Amino acid sequence: MKALEFINRYLEYFNNDDFESLKTFFAYPLYMNVNGNILMVNESPIEEMKKDSNLGKTKDIEVEVIKETEDQAHVILRNATRYDKSEKYVESVTAFYALRKKENDWQIIFLSGIAFKNQNIK
């Protein structure tokens, strides 16, 4: 599987709240840049994040693989728009993912996201 396919599958599971499957997408410990602080976690942060913020679907997703080799890849989520469960605009996001391949499976080893309000969305 190519890195782009992996990230697209990850985003599909993210949108469908498939938290059990999402756990397998990460290498542990997982390193994350959260508001300028590097955190190390030993379990998937996605379920807690989505429930705490009432996030629903993420749409208008633009993803690009910056570089992919046999065992590592850098992927950018250039832009995406997040909505809550009632489909009201919440925020726009951009993110960076560092991937590694272990035993023929990709894993996210580092992620960094920036959320911002898009003034053009009502």
Biopython code that builds the backbone (N, CA, C, O; Angstrom):
import numpy as np
from Bio.PDB.StructureBuilder import StructureBuilder

atoms = [
    (1, "MET", "N", (0.837, -1.172, 0.000)),
    (1, "MET", "CA", (0.000, 0.000, 0.000)),
    (1, "MET", "C", (0.888, 1.243, 0.000)),
    (1, "MET", "O", (1.890, 1.298, 0.712)),
    (2, "LYS", "N", (0.524, 2.208, -0.779)),
    (2, "LYS", "CA", (1.232, 3.479, -0.833)),
    (2, "LYS", "C", (0.810, 4.360, 0.346)),
    (2, "LYS", "O", (-0.257, 4.172, 0.931)),
    (3, "ALA", "N", (1.666, 5.319, 0.678)),
    (3, "ALA", "CA", (1.399, 6.214, 1.802)),
    (3, "ALA", "C", (0.097, 6.995, 1.606)),
    (3, "ALA", "O", (-0.647, 7.201, 2.565)),
    (4, "LEU", "N", (-0.183, 7.425, 0.390)),
    (4, "LEU", "CA", (-1.413, 8.180, 0.128)),
    (4, "LEU", "C", (-2.651, 7.327, 0.403)),
    (4, "LEU", "O", (-3.622, 7.811, 0.985)),
    (5, "GLU", "N", (-2.621, 6.070, -0.011)),
    (5, "GLU", "CA", (-3.739, 5.160, 0.276)),
    (5, "GLU", "C", (-3.915, 4.984, 1.780)),
    (5, "GLU", "O", (-5.039, 4.971, 2.282)),
    (6, "PHE", "N", (-2.808, 4.851, 2.491)),
    (6, "PHE", "CA", (-2.841, 4.684, 3.935)),
    (6, "PHE", "C", (-3.503, 5.892, 4.609)),
    (6, "PHE", "O", (-4.398, 5.732, 5.439)),
    (7, "ILE", "N", (-3.059, 7.093, 4.250)),
    (7, "ILE", "CA", (-3.622, 8.307, 4.865)),
    (7, "ILE", "C", (-5.091, 8.469, 4.488)),
    (7, "ILE", "O", (-5.896, 8.866, 5.330)),
    (8, "ASN", "N", (-5.451, 8.176, 3.261)),
    (8, "ASN", "CA", (-6.859, 8.276, 2.866)),
    (8, "ASN", "C", (-7.725, 7.294, 3.653)),
    (8, "ASN", "O", (-8.853, 7.624, 4.017)),
    (9, "ARG", "N", (-7.222, 6.112, 3.916)),
    (9, "ARG", "CA", (-7.953, 5.139, 4.730)),
    (9, "ARG", "C", (-8.068, 5.645, 6.172)),
    (9, "ARG", "O", (-9.127, 5.544, 6.791)),
    (10, "TYR", "N", (-6.973, 6.185, 6.695)),
    (10, "TYR", "CA", (-6.978, 6.776, 8.039)),
    (10, "TYR", "C", (-8.059, 7.859, 8.138)),
    (10, "TYR", "O", (-8.833, 7.877, 9.094)),
    (11, "LEU", "N", (-8.109, 8.756, 7.154)),
    (11, "LEU", "CA", (-9.091, 9.841, 7.181)),
    (11, "LEU", "C", (-10.526, 9.311, 7.046)),
    (11, "LEU", "O", (-11.453, 9.876, 7.626)),
    (12, "GLU", "N", (-10.706, 8.249, 6.295)),
    (12, "GLU", "CA", (-12.027, 7.616, 6.179)),
    (12, "GLU", "C", (-12.463, 7.055, 7.530)),
    (12, "GLU", "O", (-13.599, 7.274, 7.950)),
    (13, "TYR", "N", (-11.583, 6.342, 8.207)),
    (13, "TYR", "CA", (-11.907, 5.797, 9.527)),
    (13, "TYR", "C", (-12.125, 6.924, 10.541)),
    (13, "TYR", "O", (-12.986, 6.815, 11.414)),
    (14, "PHE", "N", (-11.353, 7.995, 10.427)),
    (14, "PHE", "CA", (-11.512, 9.162, 11.282)),
    (14, "PHE", "C", (-12.914, 9.736, 11.116)),
    (14, "PHE", "O", (-13.589, 10.030, 12.102)),
    (15, "ASN", "N", (-13.349, 9.895, 9.877)),
    (15, "ASN", "CA", (-14.681, 10.436, 9.603)),
    (15, "ASN", "C", (-15.798, 9.512, 10.076)),
    (15, "ASN", "O", (-16.875, 9.977, 10.449)),
    (16, "ASN", "N", (-15.546, 8.223, 10.061)),
    (16, "ASN", "CA", (-16.576, 7.248, 10.442)),
    (16, "ASN", "C", (-16.517, 6.851, 11.913)),
    (16, "ASN", "O", (-17.215, 5.933, 12.342)),
    (17, "ASP", "N", (-15.684, 7.543, 12.681)),
    (17, "ASP", "CA", (-15.544, 7.259, 14.114)),
    (17, "ASP", "C", (-15.233, 5.794, 14.399)),
    (17, "ASP", "O", (-15.726, 5.222, 15.371)),
    (18, "ASP", "N", (-14.412, 5.193, 13.542)),
    (18, "ASP", "CA", (-13.994, 3.806, 13.736)),
    (18, "ASP", "C", (-12.751, 3.805, 14.631)),
    (18, "ASP", "O", (-11.634, 3.569, 14.172)),
    (19, "PHE", "N", (-12.975, 4.071, 15.899)),
    (19, "PHE", "CA", (-11.877, 4.270, 16.844)),
    (19, "PHE", "C", (-11.040, 3.014, 17.049)),
    (19, "PHE", "O", (-9.829, 3.100, 17.249)),
    (20, "GLU", "N", (-11.668, 1.870, 17.003)),
    (20, "GLU", "CA", (-10.922, 0.620, 17.191)),
    (20, "GLU", "C", (-9.915, 0.418, 16.057)),
    (20, "GLU", "O", (-8.761, 0.071, 16.308)),
    (21, "SER", "N", (-10.344, 0.633, 14.819)),
    (21, "SER", "CA", (-9.428, 0.500, 13.678)),
    (21, "SER", "C", (-8.357, 1.583, 13.692)),
    (21, "SER", "O", (-7.213, 1.327, 13.315)),
    (22, "LEU", "N", (-8.716, 2.788, 14.123)),
    (22, "LEU", "CA", (-7.749, 3.884, 14.146)),
    (22, "LEU", "C", (-6.555, 3.588, 15.045)),
    (22, "LEU", "O", (-5.453, 4.075, 14.791)),
    (23, "LYS", "N", (-6.762, 2.803, 16.083)),
    (23, "LYS", "CA", (-5.660, 2.468, 16.988)),
    (23, "LYS", "C", (-4.500, 1.812, 16.254)),
    (23, "LYS", "O", (-3.344, 1.976, 16.645)),
    (24, "THR", "N", (-4.799, 1.074, 15.197)),
    (24, "THR", "CA", (-3.769, 0.337, 14.460)),
    (24, "THR", "C", (-2.970, 1.226, 13.513)),
    (24, "THR", "O", (-1.973, 0.779, 12.948)),
    (25, "PHE", "N", (-3.387, 2.463, 13.333)),
    (25, "PHE", "CA", (-2.701, 3.355, 12.405)),
    (25, "PHE", "C", (-1.479, 4.026, 13.019)),
    (25, "PHE", "O", (-0.679, 4.636, 12.311)),
    (26, "PHE", "N", (-1.337, 3.912, 14.334)),
    (26, "PHE", "CA", (-0.271, 4.609, 15.037)),
    (26, "PHE", "C", (0.793, 3.657, 15.560)),
    (26, "PHE", "O", (0.500, 2.525, 15.942)),
    (27, "ALA", "N", (2.044, 4.139, 15.571)),
    (27, "ALA", "CA", (3.134, 3.461, 16.275)),
    (27, "ALA", "C", (3.150, 4.048, 17.675)),
    (27, "ALA", "O", (2.925, 5.245, 17.856)),
    (28, "TYR", "N", (3.414, 3.215, 18.651)),
    (28, "TYR", "CA", (3.463, 3.700, 20.037)),
    (28, "TYR", "C", (4.854, 3.470, 20.608)),
    (28, "TYR", "O", (5.419, 2.392, 20.427)),
    (29, "PRO", "N", (5.413, 4.452, 21.287)),
    (29, "PRO", "CA", (4.751, 5.711, 21.599)),
    (29, "PRO", "C", (4.578, 6.573, 20.346)),
    (29, "PRO", "O", (5.409, 6.546, 19.439)),
    (30, "LEU", "N", (3.494, 7.331, 20.316)),
    (30, "LEU", "CA", (3.186, 8.274, 19.243)),
    (30, "LEU", "C", (3.597, 9.658, 19.728)),
    (30, "LEU", "O", (3.298, 10.045, 20.857)),
    (31, "TYR", "N", (4.277, 10.390, 18.874)),
    (31, "TYR", "CA", (4.693, 11.746, 19.212)),
    (31, "TYR", "C", (3.794, 12.733, 18.479)),
    (31, "TYR", "O", (3.512, 12.574, 17.292)),
    (32, "MET", "N", (3.347, 13.761, 19.211)),
    (32, "MET", "CA", (2.435, 14.743, 18.647)),
    (32, "MET", "C", (2.872, 16.149, 19.038)),
    (32, "MET", "O", (3.324, 16.382, 20.159)),
    (33, "ASN", "N", (2.733, 17.070, 18.114)),
    (33, "ASN", "CA", (2.922, 18.488, 18.408)),
    (33, "ASN", "C", (1.535, 19.059, 18.681)),
    (33, "ASN", "O", (0.717, 19.187, 17.770)),
    (34, "VAL", "N", (1.280, 19.399, 19.932)),
    (34, "VAL", "CA", (-0.017, 19.950, 20.320)),
    (34, "VAL", "C", (0.221, 21.344, 20.895)),
    (34, "VAL", "O", (0.775, 21.497, 21.983)),
    (35, "ASN", "N", (-0.206, 22.346, 20.147)),
    (35, "ASN", "CA", (-0.044, 23.746, 20.570)),
    (35, "ASN", "C", (1.408, 24.074, 20.938)),
    (35, "ASN", "O", (1.667, 24.773, 21.917)),
    (36, "GLY", "N", (2.342, 23.562, 20.146)),
    (36, "GLY", "CA", (3.753, 23.865, 20.364)),
    (36, "GLY", "C", (4.451, 22.990, 21.389)),
    (36, "GLY", "O", (5.642, 23.166, 21.645)),
    (37, "ASN", "N", (3.730, 22.055, 21.976)),
    (37, "ASN", "CA", (4.315, 21.132, 22.954)),
    (37, "ASN", "C", (4.389, 19.732, 22.351)),
    (37, "ASN", "O", (3.402, 19.245, 21.801)),
    (38, "ILE", "N", (5.536, 19.087, 22.447)),
    (38, "ILE", "CA", (5.682, 17.727, 21.947)),
    (38, "ILE", "C", (5.224, 16.767, 23.040)),
    (38, "ILE", "O", (5.776, 16.745, 24.140)),
    (39, "LEU", "N", (4.215, 15.985, 22.719)),
    (39, "LEU", "CA", (3.661, 15.011, 23.652)),
    (39, "LEU", "C", (3.950, 13.610, 23.158)),
    (39, "LEU", "O", (4.040, 13.371, 21.954)),
    (40, "MET", "N", (4.094, 12.697, 24.080)),
    (40, "MET", "CA", (4.251, 11.290, 23.764)),
    (40, "MET", "C", (3.054, 10.573, 24.388)),
    (40, "MET", "O", (2.797, 10.699, 25.586)),
    (41, "VAL", "N", (2.317, 9.811, 23.550)),
    (41, "VAL", "CA", (1.167, 9.076, 24.060)),
    (41, "VAL", "C", (1.321, 7.602, 23.712)),
    (41, "VAL", "O", (1.985, 7.246, 22.739)),
    (42, "ASN", "N", (0.700, 6.756, 24.515)),
    (42, "ASN", "CA", (0.794, 5.312, 24.310)),
    (42, "ASN", "C", (-0.522, 4.690, 23.881)),
    (42, "ASN", "O", (-0.678, 3.469, 23.893)),
    (43, "GLU", "N", (-1.472, 5.547, 23.498)),
    (43, "GLU", "CA", (-2.732, 5.057, 22.944)),
    (43, "GLU", "C", (-3.276, 6.111, 21.992)),
    (43, "GLU", "O", (-2.872, 7.272, 22.039)),
    (44, "SER", "N", (-4.176, 5.707, 21.147)),
    (44, "SER", "CA", (-4.732, 6.628, 20.159)),
    (44, "SER", "C", (-5.450, 7.785, 20.836)),
    (44, "SER", "O", (-6.272, 7.569, 21.726)),
    (45, "PRO", "N", (-5.145, 9.019, 20.421)),
    (45, "PRO", "CA", (-5.806, 10.184, 21.007)),
    (45, "PRO", "C", (-7.100, 10.572, 20.291)),
    (45, "PRO", "O", (-7.767, 11.521, 20.703)),
    (46, "ILE", "N", (-7.460, 9.863, 19.240)),
    (46, "ILE", "CA", (-8.532, 10.307, 18.349)),
    (46, "ILE", "C", (-9.913, 10.254, 19.001)),
    (46, "ILE", "O", (-10.681, 11.210, 18.897)),
    (47, "GLU", "N", (-10.230, 9.167, 19.659)),
    (47, "GLU", "CA", (-11.565, 9.044, 20.250)),
    (47, "GLU", "C", (-11.819, 10.150, 21.269)),
    (47, "GLU", "O", (-12.868, 10.793, 21.237)),
    (48, "GLU", "N", (-10.885, 10.371, 22.154)),
    (48, "GLU", "CA", (-11.042, 11.411, 23.174)),
    (48, "GLU", "C", (-11.144, 12.790, 22.533)),
    (48, "GLU", "O", (-11.974, 13.607, 22.931)),
    (49, "MET", "N", (-10.293, 13.046, 21.534)),
    (49, "MET", "CA", (-10.302, 14.341, 20.860)),
    (49, "MET", "C", (-11.652, 14.609, 20.202)),
    (49, "MET", "O", (-12.215, 15.693, 20.348)),
    (50, "LYS", "N", (-12.163, 13.626, 19.483)),
    (50, "LYS", "CA", (-13.423, 13.827, 18.773)),
    (50, "LYS", "C", (-14.600, 13.958, 19.733)),
    (50, "LYS", "O", (-15.490, 14.779, 19.509)),
    (51, "LYS", "N", (-14.617, 13.176, 20.779)),
    (51, "LYS", "CA", (-15.730, 13.251, 21.735)),
    (51, "LYS", "C", (-15.691, 14.552, 22.523)),
    (51, "LYS", "O", (-16.734, 15.161, 22.760)),
    (52, "ASP", "N", (-14.500, 14.988, 22.934)),
    (52, "ASP", "CA", (-14.375, 16.232, 23.701)),
    (52, "ASP", "C", (-14.814, 17.454, 22.902)),
    (52, "ASP", "O", (-15.305, 18.428, 23.473)),
    (53, "SER", "N", (-14.640, 17.404, 21.591)),
    (53, "SER", "CA", (-14.946, 18.568, 20.755)),
    (53, "SER", "C", (-16.210, 18.394, 19.926)),
    (53, "SER", "O", (-16.556, 19.279, 19.142)),
    (54, "ASN", "N", (-16.917, 17.254, 20.084)),
    (54, "ASN", "CA", (-18.150, 16.988, 19.333)),
    (54, "ASN", "C", (-17.921, 17.016, 17.821)),
    (54, "ASN", "O", (-18.814, 17.391, 17.060)),
    (55, "LEU", "N", (-16.723, 16.618, 17.392)),
    (55, "LEU", "CA", (-16.420, 16.645, 15.960)),
    (55, "LEU", "C", (-17.226, 15.610, 15.208)),
    (55, "LEU", "O", (-17.412, 14.481, 15.663)),
    (56, "GLY", "N", (-17.702, 16.024, 14.044)),
    (56, "GLY", "CA", (-18.390, 15.127, 13.132)),
    (56, "GLY", "C", (-17.474, 14.811, 11.965)),
    (56, "GLY", "O", (-16.418, 14.202, 12.139)),
    (57, "LYS", "N", (-17.878, 15.225, 10.783)),
    (57, "LYS", "CA", (-17.127, 14.927, 9.559)),
    (57, "LYS", "C", (-16.076, 15.990, 9.253)),
    (57, "LYS", "O", (-16.215, 17.161, 9.605)),
    (58, "THR", "N", (-15.028, 15.536, 8.588)),
    (58, "THR", "CA", (-14.014, 16.415, 8.020)),
    (58, "THR", "C", (-14.175, 16.333, 6.512)),
    (58, "THR", "O", (-14.201, 15.240, 5.946)),
    (59, "LYS", "N", (-14.283, 17.487, 5.857)),
    (59, "LYS", "CA", (-14.544, 17.536, 4.413)),
    (59, "LYS", "C", (-13.517, 18.420, 3.721)),
    (59, "LYS", "O", (-12.653, 19.022, 4.358)),
    (60, "ASP", "N", (-13.635, 18.481, 2.393)),
    (60, "ASP", "CA", (-12.753, 19.323, 1.575)),
    (60, "ASP", "C", (-11.286, 19.038, 1.873)),
    (60, "ASP", "O", (-10.488, 19.956, 2.062)),
    (61, "ILE", "N", (-10.944, 17.755, 1.911)),
    (61, "ILE", "CA", (-9.617, 17.303, 2.316)),
    (61, "ILE", "C", (-8.644, 17.367, 1.137)),
    (61, "ILE", "O", (-8.912, 16.828, 0.063)),
    (62, "GLU", "N", (-7.512, 18.035, 1.358)),
    (62, "GLU", "CA", (-6.429, 18.097, 0.370)),
    (62, "GLU", "C", (-5.188, 17.477, 0.991)),
    (62, "GLU", "O", (-4.630, 18.024, 1.943)),
    (63, "VAL", "N", (-4.747, 16.326, 0.454)),
    (63, "VAL", "CA", (-3.602, 15.598, 0.993)),
    (63, "VAL", "C", (-2.522, 15.487, -0.076)),
    (63, "VAL", "O", (-2.815, 15.302, -1.257)),
    (64, "GLU", "N", (-1.261, 15.603, 0.360)),
    (64, "GLU", "CA", (-0.136, 15.447, -0.558)),
    (64, "GLU", "C", (0.982, 14.679, 0.133)),
    (64, "GLU", "O", (1.346, 14.979, 1.270)),
    (65, "VAL", "N", (1.515, 13.693, -0.559)),
    (65, "VAL", "CA", (2.704, 12.991, -0.075)),
    (65, "VAL", "C", (3.910, 13.793, -0.544)),
    (65, "VAL", "O", (4.129, 13.959, -1.744)),
    (66, "ILE", "N", (4.680, 14.285, 0.404)),
    (66, "ILE", "CA", (5.849, 15.101, 0.074)),
    (66, "ILE", "C", (6.995, 14.218, -0.414)),
    (66, "ILE", "O", (7.651, 14.529, -1.408)),
    (67, "LYS", "N", (7.229, 13.109, 0.298)),
    (67, "LYS", "CA", (8.273, 12.162, -0.093)),
    (67, "LYS", "C", (7.945, 10.802, 0.488)),
    (67, "LYS", "O", (7.534, 10.689, 1.642)),
    (68, "GLU", "N", (8.131, 9.773, -0.320)),
    (68, "GLU", "CA", (7.904, 8.399, 0.119)),
    (68, "GLU", "C", (9.056, 7.524, -0.339)),
    (68, "GLU", "O", (9.433, 7.534, -1.511)),
    (69, "THR", "N", (9.617, 6.759, 0.606)),
    (69, "THR", "CA", (10.622, 5.757, 0.279)),
    (69, "THR", "C", (10.034, 4.399, 0.661)),
    (69, "THR", "O", (8.850, 4.300, 0.984)),
    (70, "GLU", "N", (10.851, 3.369, 0.624)),
    (70, "GLU", "CA", (10.358, 2.036, 0.976)),
    (70, "GLU", "C", (9.901, 1.948, 2.420)),
    (70, "GLU", "O", (8.998, 1.176, 2.738)),
    (71, "ASP", "N", (10.526, 2.745, 3.312)),
    (71, "ASP", "CA", (10.234, 2.572, 4.732)),
    (71, "ASP", "C", (9.817, 3.830, 5.481)),
    (71, "ASP", "O", (9.604, 3.783, 6.692)),
    (72, "GLN", "N", (9.696, 4.972, 4.766)),
    (72, "GLN", "CA", (9.224, 6.172, 5.445)),
    (72, "GLN", "C", (8.554, 7.118, 4.450)),
    (72, "GLN", "O", (8.793, 7.063, 3.244)),
    (73, "ALA", "N", (7.706, 7.988, 5.005)),
    (73, "ALA", "CA", (7.006, 8.964, 4.165)),
    (73, "ALA", "C", (6.653, 10.189, 4.996)),
    (73, "ALA", "O", (6.460, 10.112, 6.209)),
    (74, "HIS", "N", (6.576, 11.322, 4.303)),
    (74, "HIS", "CA", (6.097, 12.574, 4.900)),
    (74, "HIS", "C", (4.853, 12.979, 4.123)),
    (74, "HIS", "O", (4.866, 13.062, 2.895)),
    (75, "VAL", "N", (3.783, 13.229, 4.861)),
    (75, "VAL", "CA", (2.494, 13.531, 4.246)),
    (75, "VAL", "C", (1.958, 14.828, 4.841)),
    (75, "VAL", "O", (2.050, 15.064, 6.046)),
    (76, "ILE", "N", (1.396, 15.665, 3.968)),
    (76, "ILE", "CA", (0.801, 16.927, 4.412)),
    (76, "ILE", "C", (-0.694, 16.897, 4.136)),
    (76, "ILE", "O", (-1.136, 16.577, 3.032)),
    (77, "LEU", "N", (-1.444, 17.229, 5.142)),
    (77, "LEU", "CA", (-2.866, 17.528, 4.977)),
    (77, "LEU", "C", (-2.889, 19.041, 4.782)),
    (77, "LEU", "O", (-2.849, 19.807, 5.745)),
    (78, "ARG", "N", (-2.955, 19.452, 3.532)),
    (78, "ARG", "CA", (-2.835, 20.884, 3.224)),
    (78, "ARG", "C", (-3.982, 21.679, 3.816)),
    (78, "ARG", "O", (-3.775, 22.729, 4.424)),
    (79, "ASN", "N", (-5.176, 21.178, 3.637)),
    (79, "ASN", "CA", (-6.370, 21.854, 4.130)),
    (79, "ASN", "C", (-7.466, 20.835, 4.351)),
    (79, "ASN", "O", (-7.548, 19.833, 3.641)),
    (80, "ALA", "N", (-8.297, 21.090, 5.324)),
    (80, "ALA", "CA", (-9.513, 20.314, 5.547)),
    (80, "ALA", "C", (-10.445, 21.169, 6.394)),
    (80, "ALA", "O", (-10.001, 22.059, 7.119)),
    (81, "THR", "N", (-11.731, 20.893, 6.295)),
    (81, "THR", "CA", (-12.735, 21.640, 7.039)),
    (81, "THR", "C", (-13.472, 20.678, 7.946)),
    (81, "THR", "O", (-13.962, 19.640, 7.500)),
    (82, "ARG", "N", (-13.549, 21.029, 9.235)),
    (82, "ARG", "CA", (-14.214, 20.175, 10.217)),
    (82, "ARG", "C", (-15.572, 20.752, 10.594)),
    (82, "ARG", "O", (-15.755, 21.963, 10.716)),
    (83, "TYR", "N", (-16.517, 19.827, 10.774)),
    (83, "TYR", "CA", (-17.872, 20.176, 11.165)),
    (83, "TYR", "C", (-18.238, 19.375, 12.405)),
    (83, "TYR", "O", (-17.673, 18.311, 12.655)),
    (84, "ASP", "N", (-19.188, 19.893, 13.181)),
    (84, "ASP", "CA", (-19.643, 19.136, 14.346)),
    (84, "ASP", "C", (-20.714, 18.136, 13.917)),
    (84, "ASP", "O", (-21.019, 18.016, 12.730)),
    (85, "LYS", "N", (-21.275, 17.429, 14.875)),
    (85, "LYS", "CA", (-22.254, 16.374, 14.576)),
    (85, "LYS", "C", (-23.509, 16.928, 13.908)),
    (85, "LYS", "O", (-24.202, 16.197, 13.201)),
    (86, "SER", "N", (-23.812, 18.219, 14.122)),
    (86, "SER", "CA", (-24.981, 18.827, 13.480)),
    (86, "SER", "C", (-24.622, 19.492, 12.153)),
    (86, "SER", "O", (-25.438, 20.209, 11.575)),
    (87, "GLU", "N", (-23.398, 19.255, 11.672)),
    (87, "GLU", "CA", (-22.874, 19.758, 10.407)),
    (87, "GLU", "C", (-22.631, 21.260, 10.395)),
    (87, "GLU", "O", (-22.627, 21.882, 9.333)),
    (88, "LYS", "N", (-22.432, 21.839, 11.562)),
    (88, "LYS", "CA", (-22.061, 23.247, 11.685)),
    (88, "LYS", "C", (-20.536, 23.349, 11.634)),
    (88, "LYS", "O", (-19.829, 22.544, 12.240)),
    (89, "TYR", "N", (-20.046, 24.345, 10.907)),
    (89, "TYR", "CA", (-18.608, 24.566, 10.784)),
    (89, "TYR", "C", (-17.956, 24.728, 12.161)),
    (89, "TYR", "O", (-18.447, 25.475, 13.006)),
    (90, "VAL", "N", (-16.844, 24.017, 12.372)),
    (90, "VAL", "CA", (-16.091, 24.124, 13.613)),
    (90, "VAL", "C", (-14.767, 24.839, 13.367)),
    (90, "VAL", "O", (-14.465, 25.839, 14.018)),
    (91, "GLU", "N", (-13.972, 24.320, 12.418)),
    (91, "GLU", "CA", (-12.641, 24.869, 12.185)),
    (91, "GLU", "C", (-12.074, 24.323, 10.883)),
    (91, "GLU", "O", (-12.586, 23.362, 10.309)),
    (92, "SER", "N", (-11.013, 24.960, 10.444)),
    (92, "SER", "CA", (-10.217, 24.460, 9.334)),
    (92, "SER", "C", (-8.920, 23.941, 9.937)),
    (92, "SER", "O", (-8.487, 24.418, 10.986)),
    (93, "VAL", "N", (-8.303, 22.973, 9.283)),
    (93, "VAL", "CA", (-7.077, 22.390, 9.810)),
    (93, "VAL", "C", (-6.068, 22.139, 8.707)),
    (93, "VAL", "O", (-6.409, 22.007, 7.532)),
    (94, "THR", "N", (-4.821, 22.078, 9.126)),
    (94, "THR", "CA", (-3.727, 21.608, 8.300)),
    (94, "THR", "C", (-2.886, 20.715, 9.208)),
    (94, "THR", "O", (-2.842, 20.933, 10.419)),
    (95, "ALA", "N", (-2.217, 19.710, 8.635)),
    (95, "ALA", "CA", (-1.471, 18.776, 9.478)),
    (95, "ALA", "C", (-0.291, 18.184, 8.707)),
    (95, "ALA", "O", (-0.247, 18.191, 7.477)),
    (96, "PHE", "N", (0.662, 17.672, 9.492)),
    (96, "PHE", "CA", (1.824, 16.971, 8.966)),
    (96, "PHE", "C", (1.884, 15.606, 9.632)),
    (96, "PHE", "O", (1.708, 15.490, 10.845)),
    (97, "TYR", "N", (2.134, 14.570, 8.832)),
    (97, "TYR", "CA", (2.272, 13.210, 9.353)),
    (97, "TYR", "C", (3.621, 12.647, 8.915)),
    (97, "TYR", "O", (3.984, 12.728, 7.741)),
    (98, "ALA", "N", (4.358, 12.077, 9.862)),
    (98, "ALA", "CA", (5.562, 11.314, 9.547)),
    (98, "ALA", "C", (5.174, 9.847, 9.685)),
    (98, "ALA", "O", (4.634, 9.432, 10.710)),
    (99, "LEU", "N", (5.454, 9.067, 8.644)),
    (99, "LEU", "CA", (5.095, 7.651, 8.620)),
    (99, "LEU", "C", (6.338, 6.790, 8.552)),
    (99, "LEU", "O", (7.379, 7.204, 8.042)),
    (100, "ARG", "N", (6.207, 5.582, 9.077)),
    (100, "ARG", "CA", (7.242, 4.563, 8.884)),
    (100, "ARG", "C", (6.538, 3.290, 8.465)),
    (100, "ARG", "O", (5.368, 3.065, 8.773)),
    (101, "LYS", "N", (7.282, 2.474, 7.761)),
    (101, "LYS", "CA", (6.732, 1.179, 7.374)),
    (101, "LYS", "C", (7.389, 0.122, 8.240)),
    (101, "LYS", "O", (8.614, 0.037, 8.323)),
    (102, "LYS", "N", (6.555, -0.682, 8.884)),
    (102, "LYS", "CA", (7.034, -1.761, 9.730)),
    (102, "LYS", "C", (6.293, -3.026, 9.324)),
    (102, "LYS", "O", (5.064, -3.081, 9.382)),
    (103, "GLU", "N", (7.049, -4.043, 8.913)),
    (103, "GLU", "CA", (6.462, -5.313, 8.470)),
    (103, "GLU", "C", (5.389, -5.093, 7.402)),
    (103, "GLU", "O", (4.300, -5.662, 7.476)),
    (104, "ASN", "N", (5.709, -4.264, 6.413)),
    (104, "ASN", "CA", (4.852, -3.962, 5.270)),
    (104, "ASN", "C", (3.613, -3.137, 5.588)),
    (104, "ASN", "O", (2.763, -2.959, 4.715)),
    (105, "ASP", "N", (3.484, -2.631, 6.809)),
    (105, "ASP", "CA", (2.348, -1.790, 7.164)),
    (105, "ASP", "C", (2.836, -0.398, 7.553)),
    (105, "ASP", "O", (3.799, -0.256, 8.307)),
    (106, "TRP", "N", (2.163, 0.626, 7.032)),
    (106, "TRP", "CA", (2.477, 1.982, 7.419)),
    (106, "TRP", "C", (1.957, 2.256, 8.820)),
    (106, "TRP", "O", (0.948, 1.690, 9.241)),
    (107, "GLN", "N", (2.656, 3.129, 9.537)),
    (107, "GLN", "CA", (2.237, 3.599, 10.851)),
    (107, "GLN", "C", (2.568, 5.079, 10.951)),
    (107, "GLN", "O", (3.579, 5.539, 10.420)),
    (108, "ILE", "N", (1.704, 5.819, 11.638)),
    (108, "ILE", "CA", (1.975, 7.223, 11.922)),
    (108, "ILE", "C", (2.852, 7.263, 13.174)),
    (108, "ILE", "O", (2.473, 6.744, 14.223)),
    (109, "ILE", "N", (4.033, 7.887, 13.053)),
    (109, "ILE", "CA", (4.938, 7.975, 14.202)),
    (109, "ILE", "C", (4.951, 9.375, 14.812)),
    (109, "ILE", "O", (5.319, 9.550, 15.973)),
    (110, "PHE", "N", (4.544, 10.379, 14.013)),
    (110, "PHE", "CA", (4.510, 11.757, 14.487)),
    (110, "PHE", "C", (3.415, 12.484, 13.745)),
    (110, "PHE", "O", (3.229, 12.289, 12.544)),
    (111, "LEU", "N", (2.686, 13.329, 14.466)),
    (111, "LEU", "CA", (1.705, 14.182, 13.800)),
    (111, "LEU", "C", (1.688, 15.551, 14.442)),
    (111, "LEU", "O", (1.923, 15.711, 15.640)),
    (112, "SER", "N", (1.402, 16.529, 13.607)),
    (112, "SER", "CA", (1.334, 17.907, 14.051)),
    (112, "SER", "C", (0.196, 18.572, 13.300)),
    (112, "SER", "O", (0.141, 18.511, 12.072)),
    (113, "GLY", "N", (-0.700, 19.198, 14.020)),
    (113, "GLY", "CA", (-1.829, 19.853, 13.379)),
    (113, "GLY", "C", (-1.975, 21.285, 13.834)),
    (113, "GLY", "O", (-1.609, 21.644, 14.954)),
    (114, "ILE", "N", (-2.519, 22.099, 12.942)),
    (114, "ILE", "CA", (-2.836, 23.482, 13.264)),
    (114, "ILE", "C", (-4.291, 23.703, 12.889)),
    (114, "ILE", "O", (-4.687, 23.485, 11.744)),
    (115, "ALA", "N", (-5.085, 24.137, 13.860)),
    (115, "ALA", "CA", (-6.492, 24.449, 13.625)),
    (115, "ALA", "C", (-6.648, 25.965, 13.588)),
    (115, "ALA", "O", (-5.995, 26.691, 14.337)),
    (116, "PHE", "N", (-7.531, 26.428, 12.697)),
    (116, "PHE", "CA", (-7.766, 27.867, 12.577)),
    (116, "PHE", "C", (-9.174, 28.092, 12.059)),
    (116, "PHE", "O", (-9.772, 27.200, 11.458)),
    (117, "LYS", "N", (-9.690, 29.258, 12.287)),
    (117, "LYS", "CA", (-11.011, 29.636, 11.786)),
    (117, "LYS", "C", (-10.842, 30.227, 10.407)),
    (117, "LYS", "O", (-10.013, 31.112, 10.196)),
    (118, "ASN", "N", (-11.629, 29.737, 9.470)),
    (118, "ASN", "CA", (-11.628, 30.257, 8.119)),
    (118, "ASN", "C", (-12.711, 31.323, 8.033)),
    (118, "ASN", "O", (-13.897, 31.024, 8.173)),
    (119, "GLN", "N", (-12.309, 32.547, 7.807)),
    (119, "GLN", "CA", (-13.264, 33.660, 7.813)),
    (119, "GLN", "C", (-14.245, 33.608, 6.649)),
    (119, "GLN", "O", (-15.255, 34.312, 6.675)),
    (120, "ASN", "N", (-13.980, 32.796, 5.628)),
    (120, "ASN", "CA", (-14.868, 32.710, 4.466)),
    (120, "ASN", "C", (-16.002, 31.718, 4.661)),
    (120, "ASN", "O", (-16.905, 31.655, 3.827)),
    (121, "ILE", "N", (-15.982, 30.947, 5.732)),
    (121, "ILE", "CA", (-16.995, 29.929, 5.962)),
    (121, "ILE", "C", (-17.967, 30.443, 7.006)),
    (121, "ILE", "O", (-17.563, 30.967, 8.044)),
    (122, "LYS", "N", (-19.212, 30.293, 6.733)),
    (122, "LYS", "CA", (-20.259, 30.753, 7.676)),
    (122, "LYS", "C", (-20.878, 29.553, 8.361)),
    (122, "LYS", "O", (-21.774, 29.710, 9.190)),
]
sb = StructureBuilder()
sb.init_structure("model")
sb.init_model(0)
sb.init_chain("A")
sb.init_seg("    ")
for serial, (resi, resn, name, xyz) in enumerate(atoms, 1):
    if name == "N":
        sb.init_residue(resn, " ", resi, " ")
    sb.init_atom(name, np.array(xyz, "f"), 0.0, 1.0, " ", f" {name:<3s}", serial, name[0])
structure = sb.get_structure()
